[in-house]
């Protein structure tokens, strides 16, 4: 099980410094000054997955949630080419493993320019999922074949229920019973 660690200090500092080195205003200046106030425990980044080719898709997904993230806010002020150059990965922390894994390296090895080891499960997932993501139309989101099949089954079920309801409603007698009860036969009526 992995925890996403997108808001980690090494990444934030690297992007901040890269923007300053290029004469750009960094959205992270005040944030880094207040970092100690957040009282967040520094996490050990155990897995770095190369994702630079998918940063645009990630940003489109975030922009689609404009009610949660301001499209004109600080989230999108770092140019895409700078992100790809300075920090082309997404970071995760191995929280729990049910299989044997090698001891993960810490974030200090990033400075030497080496890529982090990924566990076998993360490597396998990336190997299989990345080609699938590339095949999708990046500008279109659809429910896919499974969504269509589920919708079709639900539509057939509703049609069947409506047909059954009409058949049962046809059998209902809508004539009202008379208000006065019919007289009961008396003992004299039965003798005579």
C-alpha positions in Angstrom: 0.0 0.0 0.0 1.4 3.4 -1.0 0.6 6.9 0.2 0.8 9.7 -2.4 3.3 12.3 -1.3 2.8 15.0 -3.9 3.4 17.8 -1.4 6.9 17.0 -0.3 9.5 19.5 0.7 12.3 18.4 -1.7 10.0 18.7 -4.7 8.7 22.1 -3.6 12.2 23.5 -2.9 13.5 22.2 -6.2 10.7 23.8 -8.3 11.0 27.0 -6.2 14.7 27.3 -6.8 14.4 26.5 -10.5 11.9 29.3 -11.0 14.0 31.8 -9.1 17.1 30.7 -11.1 15.2 31.5 -14.3 14.1 34.9 -13.1 10.5 33.8 -12.6 8.2 34.5 -9.6 7.7 31.3 -7.5 4.3 30.5 -6.0 6.2 28.6 -3.3 8.1 31.4 -1.5 5.6 32.1 1.3 4.7 28.4 1.5 8.3 27.4 2.2 8.6 30.1 4.8 5.6 28.7 6.7 6.5 25.0 6.1 7.6 24.5 9.8 4.2 25.9 10.9 2.4 23.1 9.1 3.8 20.6 11.7 3.9 18.0 9.0 6.2 15.0 9.6 8.7 14.7 6.8 7.8 11.5 4.9 10.2 9.0 3.4 9.7 9.0 -0.3 10.3 5.4 -1.3 9.0 5.3 -4.9 9.3 7.8 -7.7 7.3 7.0 -10.8 8.3 8.8 -14.0 5.1 10.7 -15.1 6.3 13.7 -17.0 4.5 12.5 -20.2 1.2 12.6 -18.3 1.6 16.0 -16.5 -0.8 17.7 -19.0 -3.4 15.0 -18.5 -3.0 15.4 -14.7 -3.5 19.2 -15.0 -6.6 18.8 -17.3 -8.1 16.5 -14.6 -7.4 19.1 -11.9 -8.8 21.9 -14.0 -12.0 19.9 -14.5 -12.5 20.2 -10.8 -12.6 24.0 -10.9 -14.8 24.1 -7.8 -12.0 22.6 -5.8 -8.9 24.0 -7.5 -8.6 27.5 -9.0 -7.5 27.2 -12.6 -5.8 30.6 -12.3 -4.2 29.8 -8.9 -0.8 28.7 -7.8 -1.3 25.1 -8.7 -0.6 25.9 -12.4 2.0 28.6 -12.2 5.0 26.3 -12.8 5.6 25.9 -16.5 5.1 22.4 -17.8 8.6 22.2 -19.4 10.2 23.3 -16.1 8.3 20.6 -14.2 9.4 17.9 -16.6 13.0 19.0 -16.4 13.3 19.6 -12.7 11.0 17.0 -11.1 9.6 14.6 -13.7 8.2 12.1 -11.2 5.3 11.5 -8.8 6.3 10.4 -5.3 4.9 7.7 -3.1 5.7 6.3 0.3 5.5 2.6 0.8 3.3 2.3 3.9 2.7 -1.4 4.1 3.7 -4.4 2.1 2.4 -8.0 2.3 5.3 -9.3 0.2 9.1 -9.0 0.7 10.5 -5.8 -0.6 14.0 -4.4 -0.7 14.8 -1.6 1.7 13.8 1.6 -0.1 16.2 4.4 -0.6 15.5 7.8 0.9 15.1 11.1 -0.9 18.8 12.0 -0.4 19.7 9.8 -3.4 17.7 12.1 -5.7 20.5 14.7 -5.4 23.0 12.3 -6.9 20.8 12.0 -10.0 19.9 8.3 -9.6 16.4 7.1 -10.0 14.7 5.3 -7.1 14.0 1.6 -7.0 10.4 0.7 -7.4 8.9 -2.3 -5.8 7.9 -5.1 -8.1 4.2 -4.3 -7.8 4.6 -0.7 -8.6 6.9 -1.5 -11.6 4.4 -4.0 -12.9 1.5 -1.6 -12.6 3.3 1.2 -14.4 4.4 -1.3 -17.2 0.8 -2.3 -17.9 -1.1 0.9 -17.2 1.1 3.5 -19.0 0.5 2.0 -22.5 -3.2 1.9 -21.8 -3.3 5.5 -20.8 -1.4 6.5 -23.9 -4.1 4.9 -26.1 -6.9 7.0 -24.6 -8.0 10.2 -26.3 -6.6 12.8 -23.9 -9.4 15.3 -24.6 -12.4 12.9 -24.2 -13.7 11.1 -21.1 -16.2 8.4 -21.7 -17.8 5.6 -19.6 -16.5 3.0 -22.1 -17.9 -0.3 -23.1 -18.6 -1.4 -19.6 -20.6 1.7 -18.9 -22.6 1.1 -22.0 -23.3 -2.5 -21.1 -24.4 -1.5 -17.5 -26.7 1.2 -18.9 -28.2 -1.2 -21.5 -28.9 -3.9 -18.8 -30.5 -1.2 -16.5 -32.7 0.1 -19.4 -33.9 -3.5 -20.3 -34.7 -4.1 -16.6 -36.8 -0.9 -16.4 -38.6 -1.8 -19.6 -39.4 -5.2 -18.2 -40.7 -3.8 -15.0 -42.9 -1.2 -16.8 -44.3 -4.0 -19.0 -45.1 -6.2 -16.0 -46.6 -3.2 -14.2 -48.9 -2.5 -17.1 -50.0 -6.1 -17.3 -50.8 -6.2 -13.5 -52.6 -2.8 -13.7 -54.9 -4.2 -16.4 -56.1 -6.9 -14.0 -57.1 -4.4 -11.3 -60.9 -3.8 -11.0 -61.4 -0.1 -10.6 -65.2 -0.2 -10.0 -66.2 0.9 -6.5 -68.2 -1.4 -4.2 -71.7 -0.2 -3.3 -71.9 1.9 -0.1 -74.8 -0.1 1.4 -74.1 -3.7 2.3 -76.4 -6.3 0.9 -79.0 -7.6 3.4 -78.1 -10.9 5.0 -80.5 -13.8 4.7 -82.5 -14.4 7.9 -83.5 -17.8 9.5 -87.1 -17.2 8.2 -85.8 -16.8 4.7 -83.9 -20.1 4.9 -87.1 -22.0 6.1 -89.5 -20.7 3.6 
